Amino acid sequence: MRLSLPYGDKEMEVEFEKRMKVEILEPRYVEKIADLKEEVYIALNQLVGLENIDFFRGAKNVCLVVSDHTRPIPSGDIAEAILDRLEEVGVDSSNVTILVGGGLHRVNEDAVRLILGRRVLERVGNLVFHNAEDEGNLVYLGRTRRGTPIWLNKKFVEAERKIVTGAVSPHQIMGFTGGAKGVAVGVAGYKTIECTHSYLKSPNARLGMLEGNPAREEVDEIGERAKIDLLVNVVLNHRNEPVKVFAGHWFRAYRKAVEFARNIFEVKVSQRADLVLASPGGYPRDVDVYQSQKALAAAEIIVKKGGVIILVAECREDIGNPVFESVMRSFETPEEIVEYFMRTPFRMGVHKAYMWARALLKSRVILVSQNINSDIARVLKVELANSLSDALEIAYEHIFPEKIVALPYGSTVIPKIG
């Protein structure tokens, strides 16, 4: 059989011998929305948990939070529909500031402008790129019940009305992306982001889990304190196409969105595999190693102890995070990285090294990328291949797989064993 896996904007293919059976696990396909702007407009008139948005009427300072370029979200169409609806209740678009919430990502400002489009940018009063480490543009709102310091973007906090947009998809710490995460991470300060992610050490902070997940509970408490007036979340299918829009109360609308998303992204596999081939799902999910690790996490759930994972990721922007790279360079073995993470205070970037190393402790990892050189591969403690065929040759030197599983969209699946 022939297998194709997304790689950047293209695909990589490989031919398996007829005797080999490959189980392909993909999210359930849902047809894309024909007219996203119209669907957003409809959702804004059929709100979840809110009667209407008449309370926006006459607002002179509205903050609209959108995602950065590393998230495959059609923010331009979403923003345009929101601006149209706001104007119907007397909010001039020139009174709207678009705040790009990149969390700790390296934001490509030109790419964001391209996504938003000229029509949106010409209408709004201002476009601001959040910087989590710019303390002069952060406001302190106290601490959560667990003690997380709440530092949020000043323009967001001081806005008369606040709108948060985003996409709902699986997240390996928060359970799912979306909801208040657009504020509690997207436009938060470094210390806040660090604390919310520090709950990675909890067994309940895991892929697809909301109830009892301390990381998600922290994010939701921050969302409550941030006084989000309106949430607009879009569920995307595995092709990054919008399939459903939810708008309304920041918590209630989000939970409705998660309920819908769970039916798409949860996939069942009968048993663990000797060999797992995983792609994050192409660009932008494989923009760098840092983002591509999410597919490795899904593969880690499925692979047997001592098995092999082949990670197919373009990584056009290299590793993607200096702290992650520094930690990977500083230690010789995955065991040392895990031990370092567990005994030291939580730090963003170190957590990614921990999750990468955790997969290495369970299986051998082969990285298929034409943008990663041998030095970086050595730092990542993986074997490097230029093609899927080369990667399979390397894998067959170590195992003879009885069961093979492929994850073409590894960053957007929640594997369930049995």
Buried (B, 14 or more C-beta within 10 A) or exposed (E): EEBBBBBBEEBBEBEBEEEBEBBBBBBEEBEBBEEBBEBBBEBBEEBBBBEEBEEBEEBEBBBBBBBBBBBBBBBBBBBBBBBBBBEBBEBBBEBBBBBBBBBBBBBBEEBBBEBBBEEBBEBBBEBBBBBBEEEEBBBBBEBBEEEBBBBBBBBBBEBBBBBBBBBBBBBBBBBBBBBBBBBBBBBBBBBBBBBBBBBBBEEBBBBBBBEEBBBBBBBBBBBEBBBBBBBBBBBBBBBBBBBBBBBBBBBBBBBBBBEBBBEBBBBEBEEBBBBBBBBBBBBBBBBBBBBBBBBBBBBBBBBBEEBBBBBBBBBBBBBBBEBBBBBBBEBEEBEEBBBBBEEEEBBBBBBBBBBBBBBBEBBBBBBBBBBBEEEBBEBBBBBBBEBBEBBBEBBEEBBEBEBBBBBBBBBBBBBEEE
